């Protein structure tokens, strides 16, 4: 059995591609994730109050906890505020 070298493969040498040439093959894509606090009385996907300063984990419901079978309802005032922000 004879093994023939693959002509399409190049040896790993310093003469191959420099780091700059390799980097120029890629395109930088930068994304932004923006968080805002809207002036609403309830959370975005449920009717739980958003008051601060209470005991931990008292303003929760099955939707907040992500329990199976719970169906979120979107806060209409939050959607309206987000549309106004653009």
Buried (B, 14 or more C-beta within 10 A) or exposed (E): EEEEEEEEEEEEEEEEEEEEEEEEEEEEEEEEEEEEEBEBEBBBBBEBEEEEEEEEEEBEEEBBEEEEEEEEEEBEEBEEBEEEEE
